[in-house]
Amino acid sequence: MAKTGTTTQDLRSAIERSGYYPALVSEAVESAVGPEPITSYLVHQETTFDANEVRRHVTVLVLTPSRFVVSHTDEQNGDATSPVPYATTSTESVRLDRINSVVVSRMVANPETYTPGTLPREVVLTIGWGAVQRLDLEPAGCSDPNCEADHGYTGSATADDLSLRVSEAGDGPETVAQALVFARALSEATMTTRV
């Protein structure tokens, strides 16, 4: 489930509709946002299956005139540190001028007959602000199949602070559309902070 909007009350209502510890999630998000007005938001609740367990988590993305706020809440079964189930919620507040990448990946069926404006089947929103870097390395080589020399390594470094996937099949077409609305608002906001 994902929702977008522009007011604190709309955000609170979307969090309540997700049904995922709304009092806890709302308090964490509202505390992080503070008195700033909300430009756009996205609430995405996801259920995953891990061996014999069903786990839920919710991610709330909020855009204000000066910041991008991320909140993530996970539930855990009891363990050695806590005999009862518990939830962990965290928030991060990032100045818009720190966001260096907003990547929107769209997956469409039958691209040869694609019509502009048609919703993609899946959207992956990846946002980077330099907190997390992923380094992918592999041995370098040359075109000589008999070469045994050490050519070192080759690879790439990518910013991968947040990646959020929504799909028409799993989340519904409304959620895919809302993810695109939020991505556009964030892209436009980061563009204006650099001009």
N, CA, C and O of each residue as an XYZ file, in Angstrom:
780
protein
N       0.846     -1.165      0.000
C       0.000      0.000      0.000
C       0.891      1.227      0.000
O       1.822      1.311      0.801
N       0.631      2.158     -0.863
C       1.372      3.414     -0.890
C       0.374      4.538     -1.066
O      -0.630      4.398     -1.765
N       0.661      5.637     -0.432
C      -0.196      6.808     -0.545
C       0.690      8.026     -0.671
O       1.789      8.061     -0.118
N       0.212      9.036     -1.404
C       0.912     10.308     -1.480
C      -0.051     11.414     -1.105
O      -1.267     11.223     -1.144
N       0.474     12.554     -0.746
C      -0.348     13.699     -0.407
C       0.530     14.834      0.045
O       1.747     14.798     -0.137
N      -0.091     15.861      0.644
C       0.706     17.031      0.977
C       0.414     17.645      2.341
O       0.889     18.750      2.605
N      -0.328     17.000      3.209
C      -0.554     17.582      4.525
C      -0.226     16.570      5.611
O      -0.193     15.362      5.377
N       0.016     17.100      6.811
C       0.318     16.219      7.935
C      -0.858     15.294      8.221
O      -0.657     14.116      8.517
N      -2.081     15.810      8.136
C      -3.255     14.974      8.387
C      -3.404     13.894      7.320
O      -3.749     12.756      7.639
N      -3.146     14.240      6.044
C      -3.182     13.234      4.976
C      -2.146     12.150      5.240
O      -2.416     10.962      5.058
N      -0.962     12.567      5.672
C       0.102     11.611      5.970
C      -0.309     10.696      7.112
O      -0.149      9.478      7.029
N      -0.839     11.282      8.176
C      -1.279     10.479      9.326
C      -2.357      9.485      8.894
O      -2.333      8.330      9.318
N      -3.295      9.914      8.062
C      -4.362      9.026      7.579
C      -3.798      7.882      6.739
O      -4.247      6.742      6.860
N      -2.814      8.184      5.888
C      -2.199      7.136      5.065
C      -1.474      6.122      5.934
O      -1.528      4.921      5.669
N      -0.796      6.602      6.975
C      -0.103      5.686      7.891
C      -1.125      4.814      8.622
O      -0.907      3.615      8.796
N      -2.229      5.407      9.047
C      -3.276      4.631      9.722
C      -3.877      3.590      8.786
O      -4.148      2.467      9.211
N      -4.090      3.943      7.518
C      -4.650      2.987      6.553
C      -3.707      1.820      6.300
O      -4.154      0.718      5.983
N      -2.401      2.053      6.439
C      -1.463      0.943      6.232
C      -1.654     -0.122      7.303
O      -1.329     -1.289      7.085
N      -2.184      0.277      8.470
C      -2.485     -0.674      9.530
C      -1.256     -1.208     10.242
O      -1.344     -2.210     10.952
N      -0.141     -0.576     10.072
C       1.119     -1.094     10.606
C       1.601     -0.183     11.732
O       2.263      0.825     11.485
N       1.269     -0.539     12.952
C       1.650      0.224     14.139
C       1.535      1.735     13.906
O       2.526      2.456     14.022
N       0.339      2.211     13.582
C       0.193      3.612     13.169
C       0.625      4.637     14.219
O       1.172      5.679     13.858
N       0.400      4.375     15.489
C       0.807      5.352     16.512
C       2.322      5.478     16.558
O       2.851      6.588     16.628
N       3.023      4.353     16.519
C       4.487      4.353     16.547
C       5.065      5.028     15.303
O       5.933      5.894     15.411
N       4.585      4.630     14.128
C       5.105      5.167     12.870
C       4.806      6.657     12.768
O       5.690      7.436     12.414
N       3.576      7.067     13.071
C       3.209      8.489     12.996
C       4.067      9.348     13.907
O       4.547     10.406     13.501
N       4.261      8.889     15.150
C       5.061      9.674     16.084
C       6.492      9.840     15.582
O       7.048     10.936     15.650
N       7.087      8.773     15.085
C       8.470      8.845     14.591
C       8.576      9.792     13.397
O       9.481     10.625     13.345
N       7.656      9.666     12.439
C       7.699     10.500     11.240
C       7.441     11.961     11.582
O       8.181     12.843     11.146
N       6.400     12.218     12.358
C       6.068     13.604     12.696
C       7.174     14.270     13.506
O       7.419     15.467     13.355
N       7.840     13.508     14.358
C       8.961     14.047     15.122
C      10.110     14.432     14.193
O      10.742     15.471     14.385
N      10.381     13.603     13.193
C      11.466     13.881     12.256
C      11.131     15.057     11.335
O      12.007     15.862     11.020
N       9.880     15.160     10.904
C       9.472     16.240     10.002
C       9.436     17.575     10.745
O       9.808     18.606     10.186
N       8.990     17.559     11.997
C       8.921     18.785     12.780
C       7.891     19.747     12.214
O       6.874     19.314     11.672
N       8.140     21.055     12.332
C       7.146     22.041     11.918
C       7.127     22.334     10.416
O       6.292     23.112      9.956
N       8.024     21.732      9.655
C       8.071     22.023      8.217
C       6.821     21.528      7.500
O       6.270     20.488      7.864
N       6.369     22.259      6.487
C       5.234     21.763      5.692
C       5.660     20.569      4.846
O       6.831     20.426      4.495
N       4.701     19.724      4.527
C       4.952     18.527      3.725
C       4.634     18.849      2.271
O       3.543     19.322      1.952
N       5.595     18.588      1.397
C       5.419     18.812     -0.035
C       4.815     17.575     -0.694
O       3.925     17.681     -1.537
N       5.312     16.399     -0.299
C       4.838     15.130     -0.850
C       5.246     14.016      0.103
O       6.172     14.184      0.896
N       4.567     12.891      0.029
C       4.966     11.735      0.839
C       4.556     10.454      0.148
O       3.732     10.454     -0.766
N       5.142      9.370      0.598
C       4.815      8.041      0.095
C       4.883      7.078      1.269
O       5.896      7.021      1.966
N       3.824      6.325      1.491
C       3.780      5.302      2.543
C       3.704      3.954      1.851
O       2.794      3.700      1.062
N       4.670      3.085      2.153
C       4.696      1.779      1.504
C       4.842      0.690      2.553
O       5.880      0.570      3.204
N       3.789     -0.098      2.707
C       3.801     -1.227      3.646
C       4.030     -2.483      2.837
O       3.384     -2.699      1.811
N       4.958     -3.318      3.303
C       5.296     -4.524      2.560
C       5.362     -5.722      3.500
O       5.839     -5.617      4.630
N       4.883     -6.844      3.022
C       4.955     -8.094      3.768
C       5.943     -9.010      3.056
O       5.872     -9.182      1.839
N       6.862     -9.596      3.817
C       7.827    -10.527      3.236
C       7.730    -11.859      3.975
O       7.275    -11.918      5.118
N       8.157    -12.906      3.314
C       8.125    -14.246      3.886
C       9.559    -14.710      4.075
O      10.331    -14.772      3.118
N       9.911    -15.037      5.319
C      11.269    -15.451      5.663
C      11.186    -16.820      6.327
O      10.827    -16.929      7.500
N      11.520    -17.865      5.569
C      11.426    -19.249      6.050
C      10.007    -19.513      6.558
O       9.062    -19.529      5.769
N       9.850    -19.720      7.871
C       8.532    -20.012      8.439
C       7.849    -18.781      9.001
O       6.798    -18.894      9.633
N       8.421    -17.610      8.784
C       7.883    -16.395      9.387
C       7.366    -15.421      8.335
O       7.891    -15.337      7.225
N       6.332    -14.696      8.711
C       5.828    -13.593      7.906
C       6.274    -12.320      8.605
O       6.015    -12.128      9.793
N       6.946    -11.450      7.856
C       7.419    -10.190      8.443
C       6.828     -9.029      7.669
O       6.700     -9.059      6.445
N       6.478     -8.020      8.418
C       5.961     -6.811      7.789
C       6.928     -5.667      8.073
O       7.618     -5.652      9.093
N       6.961     -4.722      7.158
C       7.679     -3.488      7.421
C       7.036     -2.371      6.616
O       6.365     -2.601      5.610
N       7.263     -1.166      7.086
C       6.708     -0.002      6.408
C       7.819      1.017      6.227
O       8.646      1.236      7.112
N       7.811      1.630      5.058
C       8.726      2.713      4.747
C       7.887      3.942      4.451
O       6.943      3.886      3.663
N       8.237      5.055      5.089
C       7.546      6.318      4.848
C       8.588      7.301      4.335
O       9.608      7.538      4.983
N       8.320      7.871      3.158
C       9.184      8.878      2.567
C       8.432     10.204      2.605
O       7.273     10.278      2.198
N       9.098     11.252      3.096
C       8.457     12.559      3.202
C       9.372     13.600      2.584
O      10.579     13.611      2.825
N       8.783     14.467      1.788
C       9.511     15.570      1.173
C       9.002     16.870      1.779
O       7.799     17.129      1.790
N       9.920     17.682      2.279
C       9.585     19.018      2.776
C      10.324     20.014      1.879
O      11.092     19.596      1.013
N      10.113     21.308      2.065
C      10.839     22.274      1.224
C      12.366     22.181      1.341
O      13.074     22.586      0.420
N      12.878     21.659      2.447
C      14.336     21.629      2.604
C      14.925     20.243      2.840
O      16.143     20.075      2.779
N      14.067     19.232      3.114
C      14.599     17.924      3.500
C      13.831     16.774      2.887
O      12.685     16.902      2.457
N      14.519     15.641      2.868
C      13.938     14.350      2.512
C      14.038     13.503      3.774
O      15.134     13.279      4.287
N      12.903     13.034      4.275
C      12.862     12.269      5.517
C      12.469     10.832      5.176
O      11.501     10.593      4.454
N      13.236      9.883      5.707
C      12.978      8.461      5.505
C      12.708      7.831      6.856
O      13.480      8.017      7.797
N      11.625      7.092      6.957
C      11.336      6.335      8.169
C      11.114      4.889      7.771
O      10.433      4.593      6.789
N      11.701      4.000      8.549
C      11.532      2.576      8.270
C      11.233      1.870      9.592
O      11.939      2.060     10.582
N      10.185      1.056      9.593
C       9.788      0.325     10.790
C       9.679     -1.155     10.452
O       9.036     -1.540      9.475
N      10.319     -1.973     11.274
C      10.297     -3.435     11.123
C       9.763     -4.058     12.392
O       9.976     -3.532     13.485
N       9.067     -5.182     12.256
C       8.670     -5.942     13.432
C       9.551     -7.176     13.543
O       9.990     -7.734     12.538
N       9.802     -7.593     14.777
C      10.645     -8.751     15.041
C       9.940     -9.666     16.037
O       9.204     -9.204     16.909
N      10.171    -10.945     15.898
C       9.686    -11.883     16.904
C      10.573    -11.774     18.123
O      11.676    -11.233     18.049
N      10.104    -12.280     19.230
C      10.930    -12.294     20.429
C      12.239    -13.032     20.182
O      12.297    -13.963     19.378
N      13.281    -12.610     20.878
C      14.584    -13.255     20.748
C      15.308    -13.194     22.094
O      14.681    -12.944     23.123
N      16.599    -13.418     22.091
C      17.361    -13.441     23.344
C      17.359    -12.090     24.049
O      17.467    -12.026     25.273
N      17.237    -11.011     23.280
C      17.243     -9.681     23.905
C      15.861     -9.238     24.371
O      15.739     -8.368     25.233
N      14.825     -9.837     23.801
C      13.456     -9.474     24.171
C      12.565    -10.703     24.026
O      12.407    -11.211     22.916
N      11.982    -11.190     25.111
C      11.152    -12.391     25.020
C       9.806    -12.153     24.320
O       9.114    -13.113     23.984
N       9.430    -10.900     24.100
C       8.167    -10.585     23.433
C       8.464     -9.945     22.080
O       9.536     -9.371     21.889
N       7.528    -10.038     21.145
C       7.740     -9.375     19.852
C       7.958     -7.872     20.046
O       7.450     -7.269     20.991
N       8.720     -7.292     19.133
C       9.003     -5.858     19.237
C       9.139     -5.261     17.844
O       9.255     -5.985     16.856
N       9.125     -3.933     17.777
C       9.292     -3.220     16.515
C      10.441     -2.241     16.670
O      10.673     -1.687     17.745
N      11.148     -2.043     15.583
C      12.236     -1.081     15.539
C      11.884     -0.052     14.480
O      11.575     -0.405     13.342
N      11.929      1.208     14.850
C      11.664      2.266     13.887
C      12.829      3.241     13.876
O      13.378      3.588     14.922
N      13.197      3.675     12.682
C      14.290      4.634     12.555
C      13.898      5.695     11.538
O      13.125      5.441     10.615
N      14.447      6.882     11.725
C      14.216      7.965     10.780
C      15.554      8.580     10.416
O      16.484      8.606     11.222
N      15.635      9.067      9.206
C      16.808      9.804      8.752
C      16.314     11.022      8.008
O      15.390     10.942      7.198
N      16.931     12.139      8.287
C      16.568     13.404      7.668
C      17.753     13.880      6.834
O      18.855     14.046      7.357
N      17.529     14.099      5.541
C      18.596     14.447      4.609
C      18.266     15.785      3.952
O      17.180     15.963      3.399
N      19.215     16.725      4.017
C      19.013     17.995      3.304
C      18.900     17.708      1.813
O      19.612     16.846      1.296
N      18.026     18.408      1.123
C      17.814     18.158     -0.304
C      19.083     18.359     -1.120
O      19.291     17.662     -2.113
N      19.932     19.297     -0.721
C      21.154     19.523     -1.492
C      22.171     18.388     -1.335
O      23.175     18.359     -2.047
N      21.926     17.466     -0.422
C      22.805     16.299     -0.254
C      22.414     15.137     -1.173
O      23.224     14.244     -1.420
N      21.199     15.146     -1.670
C      20.751     14.053     -2.543
C      21.447     14.206     -3.885
O      21.290     15.217     -4.570
N      22.217     13.188     -4.250
C      22.966     13.277     -5.492
C      22.418     12.378     -6.586
O      22.917     12.402     -7.711
N      21.401     11.584     -6.274
C      20.861     10.720     -7.314
C      19.448     10.277     -6.969
O      19.163      9.841     -5.854
N      18.572     10.403     -7.959
C      17.211      9.874     -7.873
C      17.026      9.040     -9.132
O      16.925      9.573    -10.237
N      16.984      7.730     -8.951
C      16.881      6.810    -10.088
C      15.486      6.185    -10.068
O      15.053      5.631     -9.058
N      14.799      6.282    -11.195
C      13.491      5.651    -11.337
C      13.616      4.611    -12.447
O      13.824      4.956    -13.610
N      13.488      3.349    -12.083
C      13.532      2.261    -13.062
C      12.105      1.788    -13.289
O      11.379      1.464    -12.350
N      11.726      1.757    -14.552
C      10.382      1.320    -14.927
C      10.470      0.018    -15.707
O      11.345     -0.147    -16.558
N       9.561     -0.906    -15.414
C       9.484     -2.140    -16.164
C       8.124     -2.152    -16.857
O       7.076     -2.083    -16.214
N       8.171     -2.241    -18.185
C       6.931     -2.242    -18.964
C       6.830     -3.532    -19.767
O       7.837     -4.097    -20.193
N       5.615     -3.978    -19.963
C       5.366     -5.152    -20.807
C       5.153     -4.684    -22.239
O       4.667     -3.577    -22.471
N       5.509     -5.509    -23.175
C       5.307     -5.223    -24.597
C       5.789     -3.826    -24.982
O       4.986     -3.001    -25.416
N       7.074     -3.547    -24.833
C       7.576     -2.201    -25.099
C       7.369     -1.745    -26.542
O       7.330     -0.545    -26.813
N       7.238     -2.690    -27.461
C       7.040     -2.310    -28.862
C       5.692     -1.632    -29.092
O       5.521     -0.916    -30.079
N       4.736     -1.853    -28.191
C       3.422     -1.217    -28.328
C       3.154     -0.219    -27.199
O       2.008      0.157    -26.952
N       4.216      0.204    -26.521
C       4.065      1.130    -25.393
C       3.455      2.449    -25.859
O       3.838      3.006    -26.888
N       2.495      2.931    -25.073
C       1.861      4.218    -25.318
C       2.241      5.158    -24.182
O       2.053      4.814    -23.015
N       2.777      6.349    -24.501
C       3.136      7.293    -23.439
C       1.967      7.527    -22.476
O       0.822      7.708    -22.890
N       2.291      7.519    -21.192
C       1.280      7.699    -20.158
C       0.794      6.400    -19.549
O       0.132      6.413    -18.511
N       1.115      5.264    -20.185
C       0.734      3.966    -19.640
C       1.585      3.676    -18.413
O       2.799      3.879    -18.430
N       0.948      3.203    -17.352
C       1.702      2.884    -16.143
C       2.608      1.688    -16.355
O       2.218      0.712    -16.997
N       3.815      1.760    -15.819
C       4.673      0.583    -15.869
C       4.132     -0.516    -14.958
O       3.325     -0.243    -14.070
N       4.564     -1.735    -15.168
C       4.151     -2.847    -14.305
C       4.870     -2.792    -12.967
O       4.363     -3.271    -11.953
N       6.053     -2.206    -12.980
C       6.864     -2.153    -11.775
C       7.713     -0.887    -11.795
O       8.158     -0.443    -12.853
N       7.930     -0.315    -10.617
C       8.801      0.850    -10.467
C       9.748      0.583     -9.309
O       9.332      0.129     -8.243
N      11.022      0.869     -9.528
C      12.007      0.818     -8.454
C      12.568      2.220     -8.316
O      13.138      2.768     -9.260
N      12.403      2.794     -7.139
C      12.903      4.130     -6.835
C      14.153      3.967     -5.984
O      14.092      3.421     -4.882
N      15.288      4.440     -6.491
C      16.552      4.356     -5.768
C      17.053      5.776     -5.542
O      17.174      6.565     -6.479
N      17.342      6.085     -4.288
C      17.752      7.436     -3.919
C      19.111      7.344     -3.226
O      19.305      6.531     -2.322
N      20.044      8.185     -3.659
C      21.375      8.172     -3.077
C      21.750      9.537     -2.523
O      21.546     10.564     -3.169
N      22.297      9.528     -1.322
C      22.803     10.774     -0.722
C      24.172     10.578     -0.087
O      24.642     11.433      0.663
N      24.804      9.464     -0.383
C      26.177      9.251      0.042
C      26.362      8.580      1.382
O      27.496      8.441      1.839
N      25.306      8.164      2.022
C      25.452      7.481      3.312
C      25.904      6.044      3.117
O      26.659      5.514      3.933
N      25.448      5.406      2.036
C      25.803      4.011      1.763
C      26.367      3.937      0.347
O      25.757      4.436     -0.598
N      27.510      3.324      0.209
C      28.107      3.080     -1.103
C      28.262      1.579     -1.278
O      28.685      0.879     -0.358
N      27.924      1.095     -2.447
C      28.112     -0.321     -2.738
C      29.226     -0.432     -3.764
O      29.215      0.267     -4.777
N      30.177     -1.298     -3.507
C      31.314     -1.502     -4.382
C      31.243     -2.921     -4.936
O      31.296     -3.889     -4.177
N      31.123     -3.046     -6.249
C      31.087     -4.354     -6.912
C      32.395     -4.541     -7.667
O      32.688     -3.800     -8.606
N      33.177     -5.529     -7.258
C      34.462     -5.807     -7.892
C      34.463     -7.188     -8.515
O      33.781     -8.106     -8.059
N      35.248     -7.307     -9.568
C      35.459     -8.609    -10.186
C      36.858     -8.613    -10.791
O      37.389     -7.556    -11.130
N      37.451     -9.780    -10.928
C      38.789     -9.847    -11.514
C      38.779     -9.320    -12.946
O      37.901     -9.657    -13.741
N      39.764     -8.492    -13.258
C      39.901     -7.982    -14.625
C      40.628     -9.021    -15.461
O      41.350     -9.861    -14.924
N      40.446     -8.969    -16.741
C      41.094     -9.934    -17.627
C      41.430     -9.288    -18.949
O      41.233     -8.088    -19.141
N      41.931    -10.085    -19.846
C      42.216     -9.605    -21.192
C      41.630    -10.603    -22.187
O      41.071    -11.631    -21.804
N      41.767    -10.283    -23.455
C      41.141    -11.128    -24.478
C      41.941    -12.393    -24.813
O      41.465    -13.246    -25.561
N      43.146    -12.515    -24.264
C      43.967    -13.696    -24.539
C      43.513    -14.852    -23.634
O      43.674    -14.763    -22.417
N      42.951    -15.934    -24.196
C      42.453    -17.035    -23.360
C      43.576    -17.798    -22.639
O      43.302    -18.520    -21.680
N      44.802    -17.655    -23.072
C      45.920    -18.353    -22.441
C      46.686    -17.481    -21.448
O      47.651    -17.942    -20.840
N      46.278    -16.263    -21.283
C      46.981    -15.325    -20.396
C      46.750    -15.719    -18.938
O      45.621    -15.981    -18.521
N      47.830    -15.756    -18.182
C      47.741    -16.080    -16.764
C      48.171    -14.907    -15.888
O      48.341    -15.059    -14.678
N      48.346    -13.744    -16.498
C      48.786    -12.558    -15.749
C      47.672    -12.053    -14.835
O      46.486    -12.253    -15.099
N      48.082    -11.401    -13.765
C      47.126    -10.768    -12.847
C      46.814     -9.376    -13.382
O      47.682     -8.503    -13.401
N      45.581     -9.173    -13.813
C      45.176     -7.890    -14.381
C      44.496     -6.997    -13.349
O      43.941     -5.959    -13.709
N      44.528     -7.369    -12.104
C      43.904     -6.562    -11.063
C      42.406     -6.777    -11.020
O      41.895     -7.852    -11.331
N      41.732     -5.733    -10.631
C      40.278     -5.811    -10.512
C      39.628     -4.668    -11.263
O      40.234     -3.621    -11.491
N      38.403     -4.890    -11.636
C      37.584     -3.854    -12.230
C      36.260     -3.852    -11.481
O      35.867     -4.866    -10.905
N      35.584     -2.733    -11.489
C      34.314     -2.706    -10.763
C      33.649     -1.362    -10.858
O      34.038     -0.492    -11.637
N      32.638     -1.223    -10.043
C      31.897      0.031    -10.014
C      31.439      0.323     -8.589
O      31.204     -0.581     -7.787
N      31.324      1.606     -8.310
C      30.807      2.049     -7.015
C      29.477      2.749     -7.278
O      29.386      3.603     -8.159
N      28.458      2.392     -6.523
C      27.154      3.010     -6.690
C      26.596      3.428     -5.341
O      26.761      2.743     -4.332
N      25.930      4.576     -5.358
C      25.224      5.029     -4.167
C      23.920      4.260     -4.101
O      23.191      4.193     -5.091
N      23.621      3.691     -2.973
C      22.438      2.849     -2.861
C      21.870      3.000     -1.455
O      21.740      2.023     -0.718
N      21.533      4.235     -1.093
C      21.053      4.485      0.251
C      19.650      3.952      0.478
O      19.341      3.459      1.563
N      18.801      4.044     -0.531
C      17.426      3.576     -0.397
C      16.947      3.051     -1.734
O      17.124      3.697     -2.767
N      16.347      1.889     -1.710
C      15.732      1.336     -2.902
C      14.356      0.811     -2.508
O      14.228     -0.018     -1.608
N      13.332      1.306     -3.196
C      11.953      0.945     -2.885
C      11.298      0.430     -4.166
O      11.293      1.119     -5.186
N      10.749     -0.780     -4.110
C      10.125     -1.409     -5.281
C       8.636     -1.516     -5.069
O       8.179     -1.988     -4.028
N       7.873     -1.075     -6.065
C       6.425     -1.269     -6.058
C       6.038     -1.898     -7.390
O       6.640     -1.609     -8.424
N       5.034     -2.753     -7.355
C       4.605     -3.413     -8.590
C       3.091     -3.411     -8.682
O       2.382     -3.399     -7.675
N       2.624     -3.422     -9.903
C       1.187     -3.464    -10.154
C       0.583     -4.741     -9.580
O      -0.495     -4.702     -8.986
N       1.269     -5.875     -9.751
C       0.745     -7.157     -9.273
C       0.706     -7.221     -7.755
O      -0.264     -7.720     -7.185
N       1.734     -6.729     -7.095
C       1.806     -6.838     -5.640
C       1.157     -5.705     -4.882
O       0.597     -5.913     -3.805
N       1.226     -4.482     -5.445
C       0.761     -3.298     -4.719
C      -0.420     -2.600     -5.367
O      -1.091     -1.795     -4.722
N      -0.684     -2.895     -6.631
C      -1.787     -2.274     -7.343
C      -1.335     -1.094     -8.188
O      -0.308     -0.478     -7.903
N      -2.098     -0.781     -9.227
C      -1.718      0.298    -10.143
C      -1.685      1.672     -9.467
O      -0.872      2.521     -9.832
N      -2.564      1.894     -8.482
C      -2.571      3.182     -7.780
C      -1.236      3.419     -7.079
O      -0.721      4.538     -7.080
N      -0.685      2.384     -6.488
C       0.586      2.498     -5.789
C       1.721      2.818     -6.756
O       2.589      3.635     -6.450
N       1.716      2.178     -7.920
C       2.741      2.464     -8.925
C       2.652      3.922     -9.346
O       3.672      4.604     -9.449
N       1.438      4.405     -9.589
C       1.251      5.812     -9.974
C       1.728      6.747     -8.868
O       2.362      7.765     -9.148
N       1.429      6.413     -7.623
C       1.820      7.265     -6.508
C       3.334      7.290     -6.316
O       3.895      8.325     -5.955
N       3.988      6.179     -6.551
C       5.451      6.146     -6.456
C       6.057      7.065     -7.513
O       7.037      7.760     -7.242
N       5.486      7.074     -8.704
C       5.977      7.963     -9.759
C       5.744      9.433     -9.414
O       6.591     10.278     -9.705
N       4.608      9.743     -8.798
C       4.327     11.126     -8.376
C       5.364     11.578     -7.346
O       5.895     12.683     -7.446
N       5.651     10.728     -6.362
C       6.637     11.086     -5.346
C       8.022     11.244     -5.969
O       8.736     12.200     -5.665
N       8.404     10.307     -6.841
C       9.720     10.367     -7.488
C       9.878     11.656     -8.280
O      10.940     12.279     -8.262
N       8.825     12.051     -8.970
C       8.896     13.295     -9.747
C       9.047     14.506     -8.831
O       9.844     15.403     -9.107
N       8.282     14.529     -7.745
C       8.379     15.645     -6.797
C       9.782     15.727     -6.203
O      10.335     16.818     -6.063
N      10.357     14.580     -5.853
C      11.704     14.569     -5.291
C      12.731     15.000     -6.334
O      13.633     15.778     -6.025
N      12.608     14.512     -7.546
C      13.534     14.911     -8.611
C      13.480     16.416     -8.846
O      14.516     17.068     -8.969
N      12.275     16.961     -8.906
C      12.131     18.401     -9.119
C      12.695     19.199     -7.950
O      13.316     20.243     -8.152
N      12.482     18.713     -6.726
C      12.994     19.417     -5.549
C      14.517     19.416     -5.517
O      15.127     20.415     -5.134
N      15.136     18.312     -5.913
C      16.599     18.270     -5.901
C      17.161     19.109     -7.042
O      18.266     19.641     -6.930
N      16.429     19.233     -8.121
C      16.872     20.069     -9.232
C      16.898     21.534     -8.829
O      17.839     22.254     -9.161
N      15.868     21.980     -8.116
C      15.801     23.392     -7.748
C      16.798     23.754     -6.669
O      17.172     24.921     -6.556
N      17.247     22.786     -5.862
C      18.236     23.112     -4.826
C      19.627     23.270     -5.406
O      20.509     23.799     -4.730
N      19.853     22.833     -6.632
C      21.183     22.921     -7.241
C      21.310     24.098     -8.206
O      22.413     24.397     -8.663
N      20.218     24.762     -8.520
C      20.266     25.853     -9.506
C      20.821     27.103     -8.883
O      20.938     28.128     -9.554
